[in-house]
Amino acid sequence: MQTNLRYPEEARQQEIEGAVKVQFIVDAEGNPADFTIKKSLGYGCDEESIRLIKEGPNWQTATCNSDFESDQVTVKVRFRLPTK
């Protein structure tokens, strides 16, 4: 997921670094939905974090008696500027 990160231009200009914490639900088919930003960086980083999760591969959900169930997940997306 991190290799597909597109550093937001506004965040780059403001030299914003850190991690966005995103919470979401993974449905029974492995699709992420219902996004909530738990820790924000702003400057386009929150939106980029959600884009990465949405456009990434499907997630593996929890199972109960061999049936897939929806699951709540929290991930951190790290933003680090390249060193000069």
C-alpha positions as CSV (number, residue, x, y, z in Angstrom):
1,M,0.0,0.0,0.0
2,Q,2.8,2.4,0.9
3,T,4.4,2.1,-2.5
4,N,1.3,3.6,-4.1
5,L,1.2,6.6,-1.9
6,R,0.9,9.9,-3.7
7,Y,2.3,12.6,-1.3
8,P,-0.2,15.5,-1.5
9,E,1.4,18.6,-2.9
10,E,0.0,20.9,-0.2
11,A,1.5,18.6,2.5
12,R,4.8,18.5,0.6
13,Q,4.9,22.3,0.4
14,Q,4.2,22.6,4.1
15,E,6.7,19.8,5.0
16,I,4.0,17.8,6.8
17,E,5.0,14.4,8.1
18,G,3.5,11.9,10.4
19,A,0.8,9.3,10.3
20,V,-2.9,9.3,9.6
21,K,-5.0,6.8,11.6
22,V,-8.0,5.5,9.6
23,Q,-10.7,3.3,11.0
24,F,-13.1,1.5,8.6
25,I,-15.3,-1.6,8.2
26,V,-14.3,-4.5,6.0
27,D,-17.5,-6.2,4.7
28,A,-18.0,-9.9,4.1
29,E,-16.5,-9.6,0.6
30,G,-13.4,-7.9,1.8
31,N,-14.3,-4.3,0.7
32,P,-13.5,-1.4,2.9
33,A,-16.2,1.1,3.8
34,D,-17.4,3.6,6.4
35,F,-14.1,5.5,6.8
36,T,-13.4,7.5,10.0
37,I,-10.2,9.5,10.4
38,K,-9.1,8.9,14.0
39,K,-5.9,11.0,13.7
40,S,-5.6,13.7,11.0
41,L,-2.6,15.4,9.4
42,G,-4.7,17.5,7.0
43,Y,-3.2,19.1,3.9
44,G,-4.7,16.2,1.7
45,C,-3.1,13.4,3.7
46,D,-6.4,12.2,5.1
47,E,-8.0,11.9,1.7
48,E,-4.9,10.2,0.3
49,S,-5.0,7.6,3.1
50,I,-8.6,6.7,2.2
51,R,-7.7,6.6,-1.5
52,L,-4.9,4.1,-0.8
53,I,-7.2,1.9,1.3
54,K,-10.0,2.0,-1.3
55,E,-7.8,1.3,-4.3
56,G,-5.7,-1.4,-2.6
57,P,-6.4,-5.1,-2.7
58,N,-9.4,-6.6,-0.9
59,W,-9.0,-7.2,2.8
60,Q,-9.4,-10.6,4.4
61,T,-12.3,-10.7,6.9
62,A,-12.9,-12.5,10.1
63,T,-14.6,-15.9,9.9
64,C,-17.1,-17.5,12.2
65,N,-18.1,-21.1,11.5
66,S,-16.6,-20.8,8.0
67,D,-18.8,-17.7,7.3
68,F,-17.1,-14.4,6.5
69,E,-18.2,-11.5,8.7
70,S,-17.6,-7.8,8.6
71,D,-14.8,-6.5,10.7
72,Q,-13.6,-3.2,12.0
73,V,-10.0,-2.3,11.1
74,T,-7.7,0.6,12.1
75,V,-4.5,1.3,10.1
76,K,-1.8,4.0,10.1
77,V,-0.7,5.5,6.8
78,R,2.7,7.1,7.3
79,F,3.8,10.2,5.4
80,R,7.6,10.9,5.3
81,L,9.3,13.4,3.1
82,P,12.5,12.1,1.3
83,T,15.6,13.3,3.1
84,K,17.5,16.0,1.3
